[in-house]
Amino acid sequence: MENKEKIIKSFDLIYETWQVYAKNFVKFIQLIAYGLIGIIPMFVLIALFYAYGVSGLAQKASVLTNIIFGAIAFFSFFASLYFAILYSIRSSVASLLLIKNNFTSAKENFKEAKPYFVKFLGVSLLTVVLVLAWGILFIIPAIIFGVYYCFASYILVLEDARPFTSIERSYDLVRGYFWPVFGRLLLVYLIGFIVYRIISLPMDWMDDTSAAGISYSVFFNLIWVAISPYFMVYAYNLYKSLKKINK
């Protein structure tokens, strides 16, 4: 019971997270915008491929031309997918660096995030593999170790640790505080679910293919993207509290 009282209280966690999120909202949005740049080549490629098909050029072109075009499209798709993943991960790392560097320039933090790509991708995949491995047994062990490993990516960036070290360190931080951490994570997931349902409610009465449905879907996704940094700051504040306890 003594240990649980030392961890940041749920209300304080929600409030402090909101303060940080609101104060630095513009910088978080800048980093999200940098991340979205990575999906532009994929959208351009899809648009060109679609235009090639509906314009009738595919039917008029020779088989060899279509094969060549298909091969180019195939390799270009994977190149654009890599580009999208690269910028998405850099945006996530830069958001953590933004906090670590006391909210300096968003642009500078995005540049600083570049060397972390391989390590961040590695620790993310490693965490997923380990959680899935526990999930082979039952769903409960997967949930338990998902909580134990949830700070690995934060530790990788904030403490400049190696992937395996980050996972071990995350486990050590949570050990002895599983239920308080689980409860606080469950709380923010419930808050996220409630917000999600509220802003998605109009979509229940809209036709997905109508102009109104498509417009609101775009609006909904933009709102959700803008809200997402709150959850990252929430987890960071929880990590910071655990780190302080485990000094």
CYANA upper distance limits for C-alpha pairs under 8 A (distance plus 0.5 A):
  1 MET  CA      5 GLU  CA      7.04
  2 GLU  CA      6 LYS  CA      7.32
  3 ASN  CA      7 ILE  CA      7.58
  3 ASN  CA    176 GLY  CA      8.12
  3 ASN  CA    177 TYR  CA      7.57
  4 LYS  CA    177 TYR  CA      7.10
  4 LYS  CA    180 PRO  CA      6.72
  5 GLU  CA      9 LYS  CA      8.30
  6 LYS  CA    245 ILE  CA      7.54
  7 ILE  CA    180 PRO  CA      8.04
  7 ILE  CA    241 SER  CA      6.45
  7 ILE  CA    242 LEU  CA      7.07
  7 ILE  CA    245 ILE  CA      7.72
  8 ILE  CA     12 ASP  CA      7.14
  8 ILE  CA     13 LEU  CA      6.75
  8 ILE  CA    238 LEU  CA      7.56
  8 ILE  CA    241 SER  CA      6.49
  9 LYS  CA     13 LEU  CA      6.56
 10 SER  CA     14 ILE  CA      6.76
 10 SER  CA    184 ARG  CA      6.80
 11 PHE  CA     15 TYR  CA      6.62
 12 ASP  CA     16 GLU  CA      6.33
 13 LEU  CA     17 THR  CA      6.46
 13 LEU  CA    234 TYR  CA      7.32
 13 LEU  CA    237 ASN  CA      7.34
 13 LEU  CA    238 LEU  CA      7.70
 14 ILE  CA     18 TRP  CA      6.75
 14 ILE  CA    234 TYR  CA      7.54
 15 TYR  CA     19 GLN  CA      6.88
 16 GLU  CA     20 VAL  CA      6.92
 16 GLU  CA    237 ASN  CA      8.46
 17 THR  CA     21 TYR  CA      6.53
 17 THR  CA    230 TYR  CA      7.21
 17 THR  CA    233 VAL  CA      6.36
 17 THR  CA    234 TYR  CA      5.79
 17 THR  CA    237 ASN  CA      7.45
 18 TRP  CA     22 ALA  CA      6.35
 18 TRP  CA    230 TYR  CA      7.44
 19 GLN  CA     23 LYS  CA      6.53
 20 VAL  CA     24 ASN  CA      6.68
 20 VAL  CA    233 VAL  CA      7.94
 21 TYR  CA     25 PHE  CA      6.01
 21 TYR  CA    229 PRO  CA      7.52
 21 TYR  CA    230 TYR  CA      6.17
 21 TYR  CA    233 VAL  CA      7.46
 24 ASN  CA     28 PHE  CA      6.94
 24 ASN  CA    103 PHE  CA      7.88
 25 PHE  CA     29 ILE  CA      6.74
 26 VAL  CA     30 GLN  CA      6.71
 27 LYS  CA     31 LEU  CA      6.91
 27 LYS  CA    103 PHE  CA      8.42
 27 LYS  CA    105 SER  CA      8.10
 27 LYS  CA    106 ALA  CA      6.09
 28 PHE  CA     32 ILE  CA      6.80
 28 PHE  CA     95 SER  CA      7.17
 28 PHE  CA    106 ALA  CA      8.02
 28 PHE  CA    229 PRO  CA      7.15
 29 ILE  CA     33 ALA  CA      6.61
 29 ILE  CA    226 ALA  CA      7.03
 30 GLN  CA     34 TYR  CA      6.84
 30 GLN  CA    106 ALA  CA      7.04
 30 GLN  CA    107 LYS  CA      8.48
 31 LEU  CA     35 GLY  CA      6.80
 31 LEU  CA     91 SER  CA      6.03
 31 LEU  CA     94 ALA  CA      7.52
 31 LEU  CA     95 SER  CA      7.27
 31 LEU  CA    106 ALA  CA      6.65
 31 LEU  CA    107 LYS  CA      8.05
 31 LEU  CA    110 PHE  CA      7.49
 32 ILE  CA     36 LEU  CA      6.76
 32 ILE  CA     91 SER  CA      6.64
 32 ILE  CA    225 VAL  CA      8.26
 33 ALA  CA     37 ILE  CA      7.01
 34 TYR  CA     38 GLY  CA      8.02
 34 TYR  CA     87 TYR  CA      7.65
 34 TYR  CA     91 SER  CA      7.07
 34 TYR  CA    110 PHE  CA      8.35
 35 GLY  CA     39 ILE  CA      8.45
 35 GLY  CA     84 ALA  CA      8.27
 35 GLY  CA     87 TYR  CA      5.25
 35 GLY  CA     88 SER  CA      5.20
 35 GLY  CA     89 ILE  CA      8.16
 35 GLY  CA     90 ARG  CA      7.47
 35 GLY  CA     91 SER  CA      5.45
 36 LEU  CA     40 ILE  CA      7.76
 36 LEU  CA     84 ALA  CA      8.23
 36 LEU  CA     87 TYR  CA      7.76
 36 LEU  CA     88 SER  CA      7.56
 37 ILE  CA     84 ALA  CA      8.27
 37 ILE  CA     87 TYR  CA      7.67
 38 GLY  CA     80 SER  CA      8.36
 38 GLY  CA     83 PHE  CA      6.03
 38 GLY  CA     84 ALA  CA      4.63
 38 GLY  CA     85 ILE  CA      7.82
 38 GLY  CA     86 LEU  CA      7.76
 38 GLY  CA     87 TYR  CA      5.55
 38 GLY  CA     88 SER  CA      7.44
 39 ILE  CA     43 PHE  CA      6.90
 39 ILE  CA     80 SER  CA      7.83
 39 ILE  CA     81 LEU  CA      8.20
 39 ILE  CA     83 PHE  CA      7.81
 39 ILE  CA     84 ALA  CA      5.30
 40 ILE  CA     44 VAL  CA      6.67
 41 PRO  CA     45 LEU  CA      6.55
 41 PRO  CA     80 SER  CA      6.18
 41 PRO  CA     83 PHE  CA      8.48
 42 MET  CA     46 ILE  CA      6.65
 42 MET  CA     77 PHE  CA      7.15
 42 MET  CA     80 SER  CA      5.64
 42 MET  CA     81 LEU  CA      7.23
 42 MET  CA     84 ALA  CA      8.09
 43 PHE  CA     47 ALA  CA      6.56
 44 VAL  CA     48 LEU  CA      6.67
 45 LEU  CA     49 PHE  CA      6.62
 45 LEU  CA     73 ALA  CA      8.04
 45 LEU  CA     76 SER  CA      8.11
 45 LEU  CA     77 PHE  CA      7.64
 46 ILE  CA     50 TYR  CA      6.51
 47 ALA  CA     51 ALA  CA      6.53
 48 LEU  CA     52 TYR  CA      6.55
 49 PHE  CA     53 GLY  CA      6.89
 49 PHE  CA     73 ALA  CA      8.01
 50 TYR  CA     54 VAL  CA      6.73
 51 ALA  CA     55 SER  CA      6.20
 52 TYR  CA     56 GLY  CA      7.37
 52 TYR  CA     57 LEU  CA      6.24
 52 TYR  CA     58 ALA  CA      6.66
 53 GLY  CA     57 LEU  CA      7.01
 53 GLY  CA     58 ALA  CA      6.01
 53 GLY  CA     59 GLN  CA      8.45
 56 GLY  CA     60 LYS  CA      6.94
 57 LEU  CA     61 ALA  CA      6.38
 58 ALA  CA     66 ASN  CA      7.10
 61 ALA  CA     65 THR  CA      6.57
 61 ALA  CA     66 ASN  CA      7.06
 62 SER  CA     66 ASN  CA      6.86
 63 VAL  CA     67 ILE  CA      6.66
 64 LEU  CA     68 ILE  CA      6.66
 65 THR  CA     69 PHE  CA      6.52
 66 ASN  CA     70 GLY  CA      6.33
 67 ILE  CA     71 ALA  CA      6.61
 68 ILE  CA     72 ILE  CA      6.72
 69 PHE  CA     73 ALA  CA      6.56
 70 GLY  CA     74 PHE  CA      6.51
 71 ALA  CA     75 PHE  CA      6.84
 72 ILE  CA     76 SER  CA      6.37
 73 ALA  CA     77 PHE  CA      6.38
 74 PHE  CA     78 PHE  CA      7.24
 75 PHE  CA     79 ALA  CA      6.75
 76 SER  CA     80 SER  CA      6.54
 77 PHE  CA     81 LEU  CA      6.55
 78 PHE  CA     82 TYR  CA      6.64
 79 ALA  CA     83 PHE  CA      6.77
 80 SER  CA     84 ALA  CA      6.63
 81 LEU  CA     85 ILE  CA      6.72
 82 TYR  CA     86 LEU  CA      6.48
 83 PHE  CA     87 TYR  CA      6.78
 84 ALA  CA     88 SER  CA      6.57
 85 ILE  CA     89 ILE  CA      6.58
 86 LEU  CA     90 ARG  CA      6.67
 86 LEU  CA    117 PHE  CA      7.38
 87 TYR  CA     91 SER  CA      6.52
 88 SER  CA     92 SER  CA      6.89
 89 ILE  CA     93 VAL  CA      6.62
 89 ILE  CA    117 PHE  CA      6.96
 89 ILE  CA    120 PHE  CA      7.94
 89 ILE  CA    121 LEU  CA      7.94
 90 ARG  CA     94 ALA  CA      6.34
 90 ARG  CA    110 PHE  CA      6.93
 90 ARG  CA    113 ALA  CA      5.92
 90 ARG  CA    114 LYS  CA      6.58
 90 ARG  CA    116 TYR  CA      8.09
 90 ARG  CA    117 PHE  CA      6.99
 91 SER  CA     95 SER  CA      6.70
 91 SER  CA    110 PHE  CA      6.97
 91 SER  CA    113 ALA  CA      8.19
 92 SER  CA     96 LEU  CA      7.19
 93 VAL  CA     97 LEU  CA      6.71
 93 VAL  CA    110 PHE  CA      8.29
 93 VAL  CA    113 ALA  CA      6.13
 93 VAL  CA    116 TYR  CA      7.77
 93 VAL  CA    120 PHE  CA      8.22
 93 VAL  CA    157 VAL  CA      7.43
 94 ALA  CA     98 LEU  CA      6.37
 94 ALA  CA    106 ALA  CA      8.04
 94 ALA  CA    109 ASN  CA      5.60
 94 ALA  CA    110 PHE  CA      5.34
 94 ALA  CA    111 LYS  CA      8.41
 94 ALA  CA    112 GLU  CA      7.71
 94 ALA  CA    113 ALA  CA      5.73
 95 SER  CA     99 ILE  CA      7.22
 95 SER  CA    109 ASN  CA      8.15
 95 SER  CA    229 PRO  CA      8.47
 96 LEU  CA    100 LYS  CA      6.74
 96 LEU  CA    154 TYR  CA      7.59
 96 LEU  CA    157 VAL  CA      7.42
 96 LEU  CA    158 LEU  CA      7.59
 97 LEU  CA    101 ASN  CA      6.29
 97 LEU  CA    109 ASN  CA      6.50
 97 LEU  CA    112 GLU  CA      8.46
 97 LEU  CA    113 ALA  CA      7.87
 97 LEU  CA    157 VAL  CA      7.58
 97 LEU  CA    158 LEU  CA      7.58
 98 LEU  CA    102 ASN  CA      6.81
 98 LEU  CA    103 PHE  CA      5.26
 98 LEU  CA    104 THR  CA      6.77
 98 LEU  CA    105 SER  CA      8.17
 98 LEU  CA    106 ALA  CA      7.22
 98 LEU  CA    109 ASN  CA      6.45
 99 ILE  CA    103 PHE  CA      5.92
100 LYS  CA    158 LEU  CA      6.75
104 THR  CA    108 GLU  CA      8.07
104 THR  CA    109 ASN  CA      7.90
105 SER  CA    109 ASN  CA      6.87
106 ALA  CA    110 PHE  CA      6.68
107 LYS  CA    111 LYS  CA      6.90
108 GLU  CA    112 GLU  CA      6.68
109 ASN  CA    113 ALA  CA      6.64
110 PHE  CA    114 LYS  CA      7.60
113 ALA  CA    117 PHE  CA      7.78
116 TYR  CA    120 PHE  CA      6.26
116 TYR  CA    157 VAL  CA      8.11
117 PHE  CA    121 LEU  CA      6.53
118 VAL  CA    122 GLY  CA      6.43
119 LYS  CA    123 VAL  CA      6.64
119 LYS  CA    156 LEU  CA      8.29
119 LYS  CA    162 ARG  CA      7.80
119 LYS  CA    163 PRO  CA      6.92
120 PHE  CA    124 SER  CA      6.59
120 PHE  CA    153 SER  CA      7.00
120 PHE  CA    156 LEU  CA      7.62
120 PHE  CA    157 VAL  CA      8.41
120 PHE  CA    163 PRO  CA      8.11
121 LEU  CA    125 LEU  CA      6.63
122 GLY  CA    126 LEU  CA      6.46
122 GLY  CA    163 PRO  CA      7.17
123 VAL  CA    127 THR  CA      6.46
123 VAL  CA    152 ALA  CA      7.56
123 VAL  CA    153 SER  CA      6.94
123 VAL  CA    156 LEU  CA      8.34
123 VAL  CA    163 PRO  CA      5.27
123 VAL  CA    164 PHE  CA      7.80
123 VAL  CA    166 SER  CA      8.21
123 VAL  CA    167 ILE  CA      8.19
124 SER  CA    128 VAL  CA      6.80
124 SER  CA    153 SER  CA      7.25
125 LEU  CA    129 VAL  CA      6.62
126 LEU  CA    130 LEU  CA      6.65
126 LEU  CA    163 PRO  CA      8.38
127 THR  CA    131 VAL  CA      6.62
127 THR  CA    146 GLY  CA      8.44
127 THR  CA    149 TYR  CA      7.20
127 THR  CA    152 ALA  CA      8.27
127 THR  CA    167 ILE  CA      7.89
128 VAL  CA    132 LEU  CA      6.51
129 VAL  CA    133 ALA  CA      6.48
130 LEU  CA    134 TRP  CA      6.86
131 VAL  CA    135 GLY  CA      6.61
131 VAL  CA    142 ALA  CA      5.56
131 VAL  CA    143 ILE  CA      8.18
131 VAL  CA    145 PHE  CA      6.66
131 VAL  CA    146 GLY  CA      6.31
132 LEU  CA    136 ILE  CA      6.83
132 LEU  CA    142 ALA  CA      6.97
133 ALA  CA    137 LEU  CA      8.06
133 ALA  CA    142 ALA  CA      8.19
134 TRP  CA    138 PHE  CA      7.50
134 TRP  CA    139 ILE  CA      8.29
134 TRP  CA    141 PRO  CA      6.07
134 TRP  CA    142 ALA  CA      5.45
134 TRP  CA    145 PHE  CA      7.99
135 GLY  CA    139 ILE  CA      5.56
135 GLY  CA    140 ILE  CA      7.90
135 GLY  CA    141 PRO  CA      6.66
135 GLY  CA    142 ALA  CA      4.96
135 GLY  CA    143 ILE  CA      8.47
137 LEU  CA    141 PRO  CA      7.77
138 PHE  CA    142 ALA  CA      7.42
139 ILE  CA    143 ILE  CA      6.88
140 ILE  CA    144 ILE  CA      6.70
141 PRO  CA    145 PHE  CA      6.61
142 ALA  CA    146 GLY  CA      6.32
143 ILE  CA    147 VAL  CA      6.86
144 ILE  CA    148 TYR  CA      6.98
145 PHE  CA    149 TYR  CA      6.46
146 GLY  CA    150 CYS  CA      6.32
147 VAL  CA    174 VAL  CA      8.27
147 VAL  CA    178 PHE  CA      7.97
147 VAL  CA    181 VAL  CA      8.03
147 VAL  CA    182 PHE  CA      7.02
148 TYR  CA    170 SER  CA      6.68
148 TYR  CA    171 TYR  CA      5.27
148 TYR  CA    174 VAL  CA      6.14
148 TYR  CA    175 ARG  CA      7.78
148 TYR  CA    178 PHE  CA      7.89
149 TYR  CA    167 ILE  CA      6.18
149 TYR  CA    168 GLU  CA      8.39
149 TYR  CA    170 SER  CA      5.87
149 TYR  CA    171 TYR  CA      6.27
150 CYS  CA    170 SER  CA      7.45
151 PHE  CA    155 ILE  CA      6.68
151 PHE  CA    166 SER  CA      8.39
151 PHE  CA    167 ILE  CA      8.15
151 PHE  CA    170 SER  CA      5.78
151 PHE  CA    235 ALA  CA      8.28
151 PHE  CA    239 TYR  CA      7.26
152 ALA  CA    156 LEU  CA      6.66
152 ALA  CA    163 PRO  CA      8.07
152 ALA  CA    166 SER  CA      5.26
152 ALA  CA    167 ILE  CA      5.34
152 ALA  CA    168 GLU  CA      8.48
152 ALA  CA    169 ARG  CA      7.79
152 ALA  CA    170 SER  CA      5.83
153 SER  CA    157 VAL  CA      7.05
153 SER  CA    166 SER  CA      7.53
154 TYR  CA    158 LEU  CA      6.29
154 TYR  CA    159 GLU  CA      8.36
154 TYR  CA    236 TYR  CA      7.75
155 ILE  CA    159 GLU  CA      5.61
155 ILE  CA    160 ASP  CA      7.38
155 ILE  CA    161 ALA  CA      6.96
155 ILE  CA    166 SER  CA      5.98
155 ILE  CA    169 ARG  CA      8.02
155 ILE  CA    170 SER  CA      7.73
156 LEU  CA    160 ASP  CA      5.57
156 LEU  CA    161 ALA  CA      5.14
156 LEU  CA    162 ARG  CA      6.70
156 LEU  CA    163 PRO  CA      6.95
156 LEU  CA    166 SER  CA      5.94
157 VAL  CA    161 ALA  CA      7.51
161 ALA  CA    165 THR  CA      6.63
161 ALA  CA    166 SER  CA      6.25
162 ARG  CA    166 SER  CA      6.39
163 PRO  CA    167 ILE  CA      6.97
164 PHE  CA    168 GLU  CA      6.79
165 THR  CA    169 ARG  CA      6.40
166 SER  CA    170 SER  CA      6.55
167 ILE  CA    171 TYR  CA      6.78
168 GLU  CA    172 ASP  CA      6.76
169 ARG  CA    173 LEU  CA      6.69
170 SER  CA    174 VAL  CA      6.84
171 TYR  CA    175 ARG  CA      6.44
173 LEU  CA    177 TYR  CA      8.39
173 LEU  CA    242 LEU  CA      6.53
173 LEU  CA    243 LYS  CA      7.16
173 LEU  CA    246 ASN  CA      7.13
174 VAL  CA    178 PHE  CA      6.10
174 VAL  CA    181 VAL  CA      7.62
174 VAL  CA    242 LEU  CA      7.76
177 TYR  CA    181 VAL  CA      6.63
178 PHE  CA    182 PHE  CA      6.36
179 TRP  CA    183 GLY  CA      6.39
180 PRO  CA    184 ARG  CA      6.74
181 VAL  CA    185 LEU  CA      6.62
181 VAL  CA    238 LEU  CA      8.23
182 PHE  CA    186 LEU  CA      6.48
183 GLY  CA    187 LEU  CA      6.58
184 ARG  CA    188 VAL  CA      6.95
185 LEU  CA    189 TYR  CA      6.74
185 LEU  CA    235 ALA  CA      8.30
186 LEU  CA    190 LEU  CA      6.65
187 LEU  CA    191 ILE  CA      6.74
188 VAL  CA    192 GLY  CA      6.52
188 VAL  CA    231 PHE  CA      7.80
188 VAL  CA    234 TYR  CA      8.47
189 TYR  CA    193 PHE  CA      6.57
190 LEU  CA    194 ILE  CA      6.67
191 ILE  CA    195 VAL  CA      6.72
192 GLY  CA    196 TYR  CA      6.46
193 PHE  CA    197 ARG  CA      6.62
194 ILE  CA    198 ILE  CA      6.70
195 VAL  CA    199 ILE  CA      6.76
196 TYR  CA    200 SER  CA      6.44
196 TYR  CA    224 TRP  CA      8.21
197 ARG  CA    201 LEU  CA      6.26
199 ILE  CA    220 PHE  CA      7.25
200 SER  CA    204 ASP  CA      7.85
200 SER  CA    220 PHE  CA      7.25
201 LEU  CA    205 TRP  CA      8.33
202 PRO  CA    206 MET  CA      7.20
203 MET  CA    207 ASP  CA      8.18
203 MET  CA    208 ASP  CA      8.16
203 MET  CA    213 GLY  CA      7.19
203 MET  CA    216 TYR  CA      7.81
203 MET  CA    217 SER  CA      7.94
206 MET  CA    210 SER  CA      8.09
206 MET  CA    212 ALA  CA      7.71
206 MET  CA    213 GLY  CA      5.82
207 ASP  CA    212 ALA  CA      8.23
207 ASP  CA    213 GLY  CA      5.95
208 ASP  CA    213 GLY  CA      5.23
208 ASP  CA    214 ILE  CA      6.56
209 THR  CA    213 GLY  CA      6.72
209 THR  CA    214 ILE  CA      6.82
210 SER  CA    214 ILE  CA      6.63
211 ALA  CA    215 SER  CA      6.48
212 ALA  CA    216 TYR  CA      6.53
213 GLY  CA    217 SER  CA      6.53
214 ILE  CA    218 VAL  CA      6.80
215 SER  CA    219 PHE  CA      6.76
216 TYR  CA    220 PHE  CA      6.36
217 SER  CA    221 ASN  CA      6.74
218 VAL  CA    222 LEU  CA      6.75
219 PHE  CA    223 ILE  CA      6.72
220 PHE  CA    224 TRP  CA      6.68
221 ASN  CA    225 VAL  CA      6.58
222 LEU  CA    226 ALA  CA      6.70
223 ILE  CA    227 ILE  CA      6.75
224 TRP  CA    228 SER  CA      6.69
225 VAL  CA    229 PRO  CA      8.36
227 ILE  CA    231 PHE  CA      8.23
228 SER  CA    232 MET  CA      7.46
229 PRO  CA    233 VAL  CA      6.73
230 TYR  CA    234 TYR  CA      6.59
231 PHE  CA    235 ALA  CA      6.79
232 MET  CA    236 TYR  CA      6.69
233 VAL  CA    237 ASN  CA      6.63
234 TYR  CA    238 LEU  CA      6.84
235 ALA  CA    239 TYR  CA      6.59
236 TYR  CA    240 LYS  CA      6.54
237 ASN  CA    241 SER  CA      6.71
238 LEU  CA    242 LEU  CA      6.87
239 TYR  CA    243 LYS  CA      6.57
240 LYS  CA    244 LYS  CA      6.69
241 SER  CA    245 ILE  CA      6.86
242 LEU  CA    246 ASN  CA      6.64
243 LYS  CA    247 LYS  CA      6.79
